[in-house]
Amino acid sequence: MFLSGVIEGFYGPPWTADERATLFARMAAWGLDTYLYCPKDDLHHRAVWREPYGEADAQAMRALVDACHAHGLRFLYGIGPGLDIRYGDAQDRATLRARCAQMVSLGCDGLALLFDDIPDVVDPADLARWGSLAAAQADLANEVVASLRTQAPDLLAAFCPTPYCERMVTAGHGGVGYLESLGATLDPAIEVFWTGPEIVSRDITVAHVREVANRLRRKPVLWDNLHANDYDGRRILMGPYAGRPLELRDEVRGILTNPNTEFPLNHVAVRTLARFVHEAGATWDTRQVYLDALREWLPAFDTVAGPIALDDLAWLGDCYYLPYEEGPAAEALLAHARVALTDRSATWRDATQAFLAEATARRDFCTRLATLRDRSLFNALSRRVWDLREELDLLVRAAQARLASADGVVCVRSDFHQPRTFRGGTVARLQRLLQAHPDGTFTPAHEGGA
């Protein structure tokens, strides 16, 4: 069994019933098989995990499970008791068993016990009893899963460790030897989630996963946050599944993507993962797969003036590509802008004039997106694309000012970009206090500009 599919596991407004229905249809059509429900904003998932769903909520959950099953998909329910559970408390254990039993009775095919994003503090009594956080969690998981399998023998069980990436392990989160202890004490039939070297991993290699599997005594299931954006509300990620070799499929028990909070923006993320899972060739051409996915998605970008061009959609996707890189069209735009604003050679006017034409066209394209007929897609894009439009508009004005100057020195004022209203607010001012460096360090920024 190889699990492949989508996690609804972000911080933010959960997807709607219609969005989930669309997701299930796409997953079935594209050959994915597993959906994991664990949105952090469902209070019963995490904040009030001890409380069972009431009648109305239980009926809604059963309807969701049925909708998933109607497309031949596996439904996993995630519960996160780790914020305040007492591992040695008999009542807490009984409550967790009952909560999970309710989900099995509603038709769930599997349960995921999630101990991610919690303090790694262990109650002294629990530490004295088990010797480590990992052993306490494993004992709890083993008991819950064993109980559930008397109710559903074929139940799929999964576990998310407290340190769920290599950086957390290196930092000692969860305690020394956490993964080794977990691997030795957790039921071998329980799957373990892993995100890679980082929470959001740029690359995940075969060697890395093999080393993790050795410590866990099982192949992990990738919980892939490549397209997650809940950690930065200014970003959306529309690039392809990348940074993972095809050979990785033989080293893991599955790959589940935890994508953008905004459901309408996840076509490329889910489609390219599906292509990766089923790719039969020897190489993985991320750019071609990306363009193929955009071509499929293009009809959704119909405007009141007609459809947009594939090249324009590819440019937009390149501007909102992947966490660690922009797409080539966005990189080209940035390079052209730098030359247009700073070039001192004899041809600077030509370069600035060419950039002015490019930036004007891109700005106007961003404006045109406000007339998308699919308003849910527009609403998902609008705040970010408006930011892009405003920056392009300011660059257009800067290029115009440079061309109007005698010496090519840029100094521009805009009635539409007033101090404190443009790039303003407390967060923007706080961000200017520290300067980020490529090595991940921060140093105090130079005075001014606050």
C-alpha positions in Angstrom: 0.0 0.0 0.0 1.3 3.4 -1.0 -0.6 6.4 0.4 -1.0 9.3 -2.0 -3.2 12.3 -1.6 -4.0 15.5 0.3 -3.9 16.7 3.9 -6.3 19.4 5.0 -4.1 20.3 7.9 -3.3 24.0 7.8 -4.0 26.9 10.2 -6.8 28.9 8.8 -10.4 28.6 7.5 -11.2 25.0 6.6 -12.3 24.2 3.1 -16.0 24.2 2.3 -18.1 21.1 1.5 -18.2 22.1 -2.2 -14.4 22.6 -2.3 -13.9 19.2 -0.7 -16.2 17.6 -3.2 -14.2 19.2 -6.0 -11.0 17.9 -4.4 -12.3 14.3 -4.1 -13.3 14.3 -7.8 -9.9 15.5 -8.9 -8.1 13.1 -6.6 -10.0 10.2 -8.0 -9.5 11.3 -11.6 -5.8 11.8 -11.1 -5.1 8.5 -9.3 -4.6 9.7 -5.7 -6.2 7.7 -2.9 -6.0 9.3 0.6 -7.5 12.3 2.3 -6.4 13.3 5.8 -8.8 15.6 7.7 -7.1 17.6 10.4 -7.7 21.3 9.9 -6.4 23.2 12.9 -9.5 25.4 13.0 -11.8 22.4 13.8 -11.8 22.8 17.6 -12.6 19.1 18.0 -9.4 18.2 16.2 -7.1 19.9 18.7 -8.3 22.6 21.1 -11.2 20.6 22.6 -10.2 17.1 21.5 -11.8 15.6 24.6 -15.3 16.6 23.4 -17.1 14.3 20.9 -18.9 15.7 18.0 -22.5 16.6 18.7 -25.3 15.1 16.6 -25.3 17.8 13.9 -21.5 17.9 13.6 -21.3 14.1 13.6 -23.8 14.0 10.7 -21.8 16.5 8.8 -18.7 14.5 9.4 -20.4 11.3 8.2 -21.5 13.1 5.1 -17.9 14.2 4.4 -16.7 10.6 4.9 -19.4 9.3 2.6 -18.5 11.9 -0.1 -14.9 10.8 0.1 -15.8 7.1 -0.2 -18.1 7.9 -3.1 -15.0 8.6 -5.1 -13.2 5.5 -3.9 -10.9 7.4 -1.6 -9.5 6.5 1.9 -10.6 8.9 4.7 -8.2 9.4 7.6 -9.2 11.5 10.6 -6.4 13.3 12.5 -6.7 14.2 16.2 -4.1 16.2 18.1 -4.3 15.7 21.9 -0.8 16.7 22.6 -1.3 20.2 23.9 -2.6 19.1 27.3 -3.0 15.3 27.4 -1.6 13.6 30.5 -0.1 10.4 29.1 -0.4 8.4 32.3 -3.9 9.6 33.2 -6.5 6.7 32.8 -9.4 9.1 32.2 -7.5 11.0 29.4 -6.7 7.6 27.7 -10.3 6.5 27.9 -11.5 9.8 26.5 -9.1 9.5 23.6 -10.2 6.0 22.9 -13.8 7.1 22.9 -13.1 10.1 20.6 -11.4 7.9 18.1 -14.0 5.2 18.4 -16.6 7.8 17.4 -14.7 8.6 14.3 -14.5 4.9 13.4 -18.2 4.6 13.9 -18.7 7.5 11.4 -16.9 5.5 8.7 -13.3 6.7 8.9 -10.8 4.3 7.4 -8.0 5.4 9.6 -6.9 7.5 12.5 -3.8 9.8 12.8 -2.6 10.6 16.2 -0.8 13.9 15.8 1.7 15.2 18.3 3.1 18.0 16.2 3.5 21.7 17.1 3.3 21.1 20.9 5.7 21.9 23.8 8.0 19.0 24.5 7.5 19.2 28.2 7.0 15.9 30.0 5.1 15.6 33.2 7.6 14.3 35.9 5.3 11.4 36.7 5.1 10.4 33.0 8.9 10.8 32.7 9.5 8.6 35.7 7.1 5.9 34.3 8.3 5.8 30.6 11.7 7.5 30.6 11.0 9.7 27.6 8.4 11.7 25.8 8.6 9.3 22.8 8.0 6.2 24.9 5.0 7.8 26.6 3.5 8.8 23.3 4.2 5.4 21.7 2.5 3.6 24.6 -0.6 5.8 24.4 -0.7 5.3 20.6 -0.3 1.5 20.9 -3.1 1.3 23.4 -5.5 3.4 21.4 -4.8 1.7 18.1 -5.1 -1.8 19.7 -8.5 -0.8 21.1 -9.7 0.5 17.8 -8.7 -2.5 15.9 -11.1 -4.6 17.9 -13.7 -2.4 16.4 -12.1 -2.2 12.9 -9.4 -4.8 12.3 -8.3 -3.2 9.0 -8.0 0.3 10.5 -5.1 2.3 9.1 -3.2 4.1 11.9 -0.7 6.9 11.7 1.4 9.0 14.1 3.0 12.4 13.8 6.1 12.8 16.1 6.8 15.9 18.1 10.1 16.5 16.2 8.8 15.8 12.7 11.8 17.1 10.7 15.5 16.8 10.9 16.1 20.3 12.1 13.8 19.7 15.1 15.7 16.5 15.9 19.0 18.3 15.7 17.7 21.0 18.0 16.8 18.3 20.6 13.1 18.9 20.4 11.3 16.0 22.0 14.5 14.9 23.8 17.7 13.1 22.9 17.1 9.9 21.0 13.4 10.7 20.3 13.2 9.0 16.9 15.2 5.9 18.0 12.9 5.5 21.1 9.8 6.0 19.0 11.0 3.4 16.5 11.7 0.9 19.2 8.4 1.3 21.1 5.7 2.2 18.6 3.7 -0.6 17.0 5.4 -1.4 13.7 2.0 -1.4 12.0 1.5 2.3 12.8 2.7 4.7 10.0 4.9 7.7 11.0 4.7 11.1 9.3 7.9 13.0 8.4 8.4 16.4 6.6 12.0 16.0 5.6 15.1 18.0 6.6 12.9 21.1 7.3 9.3 21.8 8.2 9.1 23.1 4.6 11.8 21.1 2.8 13.3 22.4 -0.4 14.8 19.0 -1.2 14.3 15.5 0.2 16.9 13.0 -0.9 16.8 9.2 -0.9 19.8 9.1 1.5 18.0 11.4 4.0 14.8 9.3 4.0 16.8 6.0 4.4 18.6 7.4 7.4 15.3 8.4 9.0 13.7 5.1 8.2 16.6 3.3 9.9 15.9 5.3 13.1 12.1 4.8 12.9 12.5 1.1 12.0 9.9 1.7 9.2 9.6 3.8 6.0 8.0 7.1 6.8 5.0 8.7 5.1 5.9 12.1 3.7 3.8 14.9 5.1 4.9 17.4 2.4 4.6 21.1 3.2 6.2 22.2 -0.1 3.0 24.1 -1.0 1.8 25.1 2.5 1.4 28.8 3.0 -0.3 29.2 6.3 3.0 30.3 7.9 3.1 33.4 5.7 -0.2 35.1 4.8 1.4 37.1 2.0 2.4 34.1 0.0 0.7 31.7 -2.3 2.5 28.8 -4.0 1.5 27.8 -7.5 4.6 26.0 -8.7 5.1 22.3 -9.4 6.0 19.4 -7.1 9.8 19.6 -7.1 13.0 18.8 -5.2 12.2 15.1 -4.8 13.7 12.4 -7.1 11.4 9.8 -8.5 13.5 7.1 -6.6 12.1 8.6 -3.4 8.8 6.7 -4.0 10.5 3.4 -3.2 11.8 4.7 0.1 8.5 6.0 1.6 5.1 4.5 2.5 3.4 7.4 0.8 3.3 11.1 0.0 0.6 13.4 1.2 0.7 17.1 0.4 -0.5 19.8 2.8 -1.1 22.6 0.3 -2.3 26.3 0.2 -4.9 27.3 2.6 -6.8 28.8 -0.3 -8.4 25.8 -2.0 -8.8 27.4 -5.5 -5.1 27.8 -5.8 -4.1 24.1 -5.4 -4.6 22.8 -8.9 -0.9 22.7 -9.7 0.2 21.4 -6.3 -2.2 18.4 -6.3 -2.0 17.7 -10.1 1.8 17.6 -10.2 2.0 15.5 -7.1 -0.3 13.0 -8.8 1.9 13.1 -11.9 4.9 12.4 -9.7 3.3 9.5 -8.0 2.4 7.8 -11.3 5.3 8.9 -13.5 6.6 5.9 -15.4 9.7 7.6 -17.0 13.2 7.7 -15.7 13.3 11.5 -15.3 11.1 14.2 -13.8 10.8 17.3 -15.9 9.3 19.8 -13.4 8.9 22.6 -15.8 7.0 20.6 -18.4 4.8 19.0 -15.8 4.1 22.5 -14.4 3.2 23.8 -17.9 1.0 20.8 -18.5 -0.9 21.5 -15.2 -1.3 25.1 -16.1 -2.7 24.2 -19.5 -5.4 22.1 -17.7 -6.1 24.9 -15.3 -6.3 27.6 -17.9 -10.1 27.4 -18.5 -10.7 28.5 -14.9 -9.1 31.9 -15.8 -11.8 33.1 -18.1 -12.4 36.9 -17.7 -15.2 39.1 -18.9 -13.1 40.0 -21.9 -12.3 36.3 -22.7 -9.6 33.8 -21.7 -6.1 34.8 -20.7 -3.0 33.4 -22.5 -1.1 30.4 -21.1 2.1 32.5 -21.1 0.4 35.0 -18.8 -0.7 32.3 -16.4 2.8 30.8 -16.4 4.2 34.3 -15.6 1.7 34.6 -12.7 2.6 31.1 -11.4 6.3 32.0 -11.7 5.7 35.0 -9.4 4.2 32.7 -6.8 6.2 29.6 -7.4 7.8 27.7 -4.6 9.0 28.6 -1.1 12.7 28.8 -2.0 12.6 30.0 -5.6 10.7 32.1 -8.1 10.0 30.8 -11.5 12.1 31.8 -14.5 9.7 34.5 -15.8 9.7 36.1 -12.3 13.5 36.0 -12.1 13.7 37.6 -15.6 11.4 40.4 -14.5 13.5 41.1 -11.4 16.7 41.1 -13.5 15.2 43.5 -16.1 14.0 45.8 -13.3 17.5 46.0 -11.7 19.1 46.9 -15.1 16.4 49.4 -16.0 16.8 51.2 -12.7 20.5 51.1 -12.2 22.3 50.6 -15.5 24.8 53.4 -16.3 25.9 52.2 -19.7 25.3 54.1 -22.9 22.3 51.9 -23.6 20.4 52.5 -20.3 17.6 54.3 -22.0 16.9 51.3 -24.3 16.9 48.9 -21.3 14.6 51.2 -19.3 12.2 51.7 -22.2 12.0 47.9 -22.7 11.4 47.3 -19.0 8.7 50.1 -19.0 6.8 48.2 -21.7 7.1 44.9 -19.9 6.2 46.2 -16.5 3.2 48.1 -17.9 1.9 45.0 -19.6 2.3 42.9 -16.5 0.6 45.5 -14.3 -2.3 45.7 -16.7 -2.6 41.9 -16.6 -2.8 41.9 -12.8 -5.6 44.5 -13.1 -7.4 42.3 -15.6 -7.6 39.4 -13.1 -10.1 41.4 -11.2 -12.6 40.5 -13.9 -12.2 36.7 -13.5 -15.6 35.0 -13.9 -14.7 32.5 -11.2 -15.0 34.8 -8.2 -13.8 32.2 -5.7 -10.6 32.0 -7.7 -10.4 35.8 -7.9 -10.9 36.1 -4.1 -8.2 33.6 -3.4 -5.8 35.6 -5.6 -6.9 39.1 -5.1 -4.9 40.4 -2.1 -1.6 38.9 -3.3 -2.1 39.9 -6.9 -3.1 43.4 -5.9 0.2 43.7 -4.0 2.1 42.6 -7.1 0.1 45.2 -9.2 1.0 48.0 -6.8 4.7 47.2 -6.9 4.7 47.0 -10.7 2.8 50.3 -10.9 5.5 52.0 -8.7 8.2 50.5 -10.9 6.4 51.8 -14.0 6.5 55.3 -12.5 10.2 54.9 -11.6 11.1 53.9 -15.1 9.1 56.8 -16.5 10.9 59.2 -14.1 14.2 57.8 -15.2 13.5 58.3 -18.8 12.4 61.8 -18.2 15.6 62.6 -16.4 18.8 63.9 -18.0 21.2 61.8 -16.0 19.3 58.6 -15.4 19.0 59.1 -11.6 15.8 57.7 -10.2 13.7 59.7 -7.8 10.0 59.2 -8.0 6.9 60.3 -6.1 3.5 58.7 -6.5 0.2 60.0 -5.3 -0.9 56.4 -5.0 1.9 55.2 -2.8 2.0 57.5 0.1 4.3 56.9 3.2 2.7 54.7 5.8 -0.3 53.8 3.5 1.9 51.8 1.1 4.0 49.1 2.7 2.7 50.4 6.0 1.5 49.1 9.3 3.1 47.6 12.4 4.2 44.4 10.8 5.9 46.1 7.9 7.8 48.4 10.3 8.8 45.5 12.5 10.2 43.7 9.5 12.4 46.6 8.7 14.2 46.4 12.1 16.1 43.2 11.2 17.9 42.4 8.0 17.7 38.8 6.8 20.8 37.1 5.4 21.2 34.1 3.0 22.6 31.9 5.8 19.4 32.3 7.8 20.8 34.8 10.3 19.3 38.3 11.1 21.2 41.4 12.1 19.9 44.9 13.1 19.1 46.9 10.0 20.5 50.4 9.4 18.6 53.2 11.1 15.9 54.9 9.2 13.0 53.8 6.9 10.7 52.9 9.9 
